[in-house]
Structure formats: C-alpha cells, structure tokens
C-alpha cells in the first residue's frame, strides 16, 4: 500500500456517503485483491477501469 503523505498537487478531495451494503461490497472486493487496497484506492481503480471502458466504447461507435 502507498505511504500516506501529501497528496499530489493536481488532485481534489471527493467526499461521498455510501450505504452499508455498498461498503460491504467494496470491502469484499478489497479482500480479493493481492495488495489489500484502501477503500479510496478501490474506488479510484474501479473508476479508472470504467473510464477506460467508456473511452474504448466511444472510439468503436
């Protein structure tokens, strides 16, 4: 897992609330990963994958 410290300058915090069932699903997914990412890291990874898929979809249409 990455060290804590100052975040990169070109980032901004995003605060969201999730119900317990979504948090449980995130935690279950985290535990399947080899590096046990944090909740925020899971959200970043999933969003990156989704955005990449959207990018591929828009270039094939």
Backbone torsions as a table, in degrees:
resi	resn	phi	psi	omega
1	UNK	NA	146.7	-178.4
2	UNK	-67.7	151.4	177.0
3	UNK	-71.9	147.6	174.5
4	UNK	-76.3	154.0	-179.9
5	UNK	167.7	-166.4	179.0
6	UNK	-65.0	134.7	176.7
7	UNK	-72.3	158.3	177.1
8	UNK	-56.6	151.1	-176.2
9	UNK	-65.9	-28.3	-174.7
10	UNK	-93.9	32.8	179.4
11	UNK	-122.3	165.0	176.5
12	UNK	-141.3	143.9	178.7
13	UNK	-71.9	148.1	175.3
14	UNK	-130.0	119.4	-179.4
15	UNK	-108.1	124.8	178.4
16	UNK	-134.7	156.8	174.1
17	UNK	-108.9	142.1	179.0
18	UNK	-132.2	146.3	177.6
19	UNK	-74.3	165.8	-174.2
20	UNK	-61.3	-33.4	-179.7
21	UNK	-67.4	-35.7	177.9
22	UNK	-71.0	-40.8	177.6
23	UNK	-62.6	-39.4	177.5
24	UNK	-63.4	-42.2	178.4
25	UNK	-62.9	-41.3	177.7
26	UNK	-63.1	-46.1	-179.6
27	UNK	-64.1	-39.2	176.7
28	UNK	-61.7	-44.1	178.8
29	UNK	-63.5	-43.2	179.6
30	UNK	-55.5	-44.6	-176.2
31	UNK	-68.1	-18.2	176.2
32	UNK	-79.7	-17.1	-177.0
33	UNK	-83.2	145.7	-178.4
34	UNK	-63.5	-34.4	-174.2
35	UNK	-99.5	6.8	-177.9
36	UNK	41.3	71.2	-179.5
37	UNK	-68.1	159.5	175.6
38	UNK	-71.1	166.8	175.8
39	UNK	-57.2	-49.4	179.1
40	UNK	-59.1	-37.5	179.3
41	UNK	-66.1	-38.1	176.5
42	UNK	-61.0	-45.5	179.9
43	UNK	-61.3	-43.6	178.0
44	UNK	-60.1	-47.4	-178.4
45	UNK	-62.5	-45.9	-179.3
46	UNK	-63.9	-41.3	178.4
47	UNK	-65.2	-40.1	177.7
48	UNK	-61.3	-43.6	178.1
49	UNK	-62.4	-44.1	-178.9
50	UNK	-64.4	-44.7	179.5
51	UNK	-63.1	-40.0	177.6
52	UNK	-63.5	-40.6	178.6
53	UNK	-65.1	-38.4	178.0
54	UNK	-65.3	-39.2	178.7
55	UNK	-62.9	-45.5	178.8
56	UNK	-64.1	-40.1	-178.9
57	UNK	-64.6	-40.0	-178.2
58	UNK	-71.2	-25.3	179.5
59	UNK	-83.1	-17.8	179.4
60	UNK	-95.2	-8.4	-178.6
61	UNK	-91.4	NA	NA
